[in-house]
Amino acid sequence: MATNRTRTVDDDSPADPEDLLPEDSVLSLDEYLAMHAAVGHRTRYEILYRLVHGGEMSPKELDGVLSIDDSTLHYHLNELVDVGLVEKRQRTERGQDGQYTYYRATVFGKVTLTEGVDELIRGEREFERMYDSSTSDA
């Protein structure tokens, strides 16, 4: 049975997903997909979650709430920075010598988390209501 590969789910969706991007998009489709792939790893999701909901944090502060070793934490932080979900800042604390590194979620990080994975998790209750056979009018 042949399928029509150009058919869309609804009238508002383009046949080619690349066409979802605005003409002057700052990111490519591959960059958006890389963001979603990055947050698909549990450790990176947890780091991003802490930064979105807890604000800017140092690696030491993140280490205090996550049970992972320092090299693993930095590896995952770098992955999040590389795809643009998190930004790294260095600053000097008053009365302290040297600079300290802090991480915070970018706008893309906040949206990817809150409108992506978090929204799916929150939507589970709605899915249960939609597909719960005990409440259907049979």
N, C-alpha and C positions, 0 to 999 in steps of 0.2 A: 504494500500500500504506500503510495507516494505521499509525501508531505510538502506543504507549501512553506518554504523556509523564509519567505518575506512577510508572512502573515504576522500581525501584531496582536497582543493580548487585548488591547483596547485602542480606541481611535486616537488617543493622545500620545501613544508610545511610538517612536520611530522604529523602523525596521532594523536599522543599524544602531547598536548601542553607542557608538562613537558620536552619533548625531544628538545624543542627549546633552553634550557639552555645548556651552555657549560659544559663539564664534571667537570671542576674545578670552577664552578660558585661560586662567593662569596655570592650570594643571592639565596634564594629559589623562586620558582614561587609565593608562597603565599606572600613573602616579596615584590616582584615586584607589585603584585596586590594590596597590602596594600598601596603602594606609590600612585598608580593611584586612589585608593579609597579616600585617604586623600586629594588629589588635586581636587577631584570631589566636595568638599564642597566650596561654593563661598568664604567664608571668608579666608579659607586656601589657595585657589587659589590666592586671592588678596595679601595675605601676601607673598607668594612665588614669585608672579609676581614682587612685589616691591623689594624683595631681589635680584632676578635675574637681573632685569633691573636697579636697583638703588644702588646695592652693599650692603655692611654690614650696618646694622642699629640697633640702640638701641630700646628697647620697647617704649621709649618716642618719638623717631623719627617716628616709625610705628604708634603710637597713633595719631601723628599729621597729617597723611595722610589717616588714616582709621577712620571711625566714629563708633567705638565700645568701650565698657567699658574695663577697665584694666583687670578685671578677665577673660573676654571673650577672649581678645587678648592673655593672657598668656596660657589659655586653648588650643587655636588653635596653638600657637607656640610650646607648648609641644607635641601636636599631630604630628606636622611636624618634630620635633626633634626625636620623638619615631620611626618614620618610616624611618628616614635617609635622608629626603629631605632638612633639615636645621640643621646647627650645632650652638651650643651655646658656646660663648667664654666670658671669663671674663678678664678684663684688668684694670690696674690702669692708670688713665690719669695723665700726668705731672701737678704738682702743685695742684692736687686734693687729698683729703683724700678718701680712700675706693676704692673698685673695681666697675667697671661698666660692665653691661652685654650687649653683642652685638650678633646679629644673622646674619648668612649669609647662602646662599644657598650652598648645597654640589654639587658635580658633578652630582649625581643622581637627585638632585632637578632641576639643570639647564637643564639636558637632558629631564626629565619628563615634564617640562614646555615647553621648546622650540620645542622639537620634538614630543610632545604629544598634549596638549590642544591648545597651540598657533598655531601649524602647522594646526590643524583641522580648527581653526578659519580663518587662512589665506587661507586655501584651499577652503573656501566657494565660493570664486569668480570662481574658476575652476569648482566646482560642478555646479554652476549656468550656466556657459557656456556649460557644458556637457549636461545639461538637459533642456536648454532653447528651447522651441518648436518654438519660433519666429525666431530662426536662423537656423533651420533645413532645409535641401534641400528637401522639400516635393513636 
